[in-house]
Amino acid sequence: MSRAIIASLLIVAAAAALLLAMGRVPICECGYVKLWHGQTMSAENSQHLMDWYTPSHLLHGLLFYFLLWLVARRLPLGTRLVIATLVEAAWEIVENSPAIIERYRAVTISLDYYGDSVVNSVADMLAMMVGFWLARVLPVWVSVLLFVLAEAATAYIIRDGLILNVLMLVWPLEIVRTWQAAG
């Protein structure tokens, strides 16, 4: 398992290098890095280590663990972690491409979204790894409860979350956009 963790961390480092090569800012242009940034309607959103979207990356880990258990349970756990990390790293790269950034700006209320800083992307990938580990050690019912509570909390507090984020990216609904803007 330690080799899989090292391989996963190398994937995270390679993704960070690729994001830098794509022109992503290493840290917030404000010049500092905060552990937590809680304002979603801010130019600093997705620029610091953690924000209201960090729980969705933790949920990615829960989902990847479950999906890989369903389709590849015979693979060693470490191999499944590496696969999950590759998928998460690929998402961070795609999410920070000009096309997806523009899509977020066009169909969501995230008009000030200009992509993640590299430090935020790295923290998001590490959050996924934590979620994967949690899914491994927690009873299934606790993982499901964690998923539901995280989605309910982010929907209540910021009117967004993993499910709403995916919905609005793939199939935007004006009623959801209006509800999110009212928050």
Secondary structure, DSSP 4 states (H G I P E B T S, - for coil): -HHHHHHHHHHHHHHHHHHHHTT--SS-TTS---SB---SSSTTTTSSSB-TTHHHHHHHHHHHHHHHHHHHTTS-HHHHHHHHHHHHHHHHHHHTSHHHHHHHHHHSS-TT-----HHHHHHHHHHHHHHHHHHHHS-HHHHHHHHHHHHHHHHHHHS--HHHHHHHHHS--HHHHHHHHT-
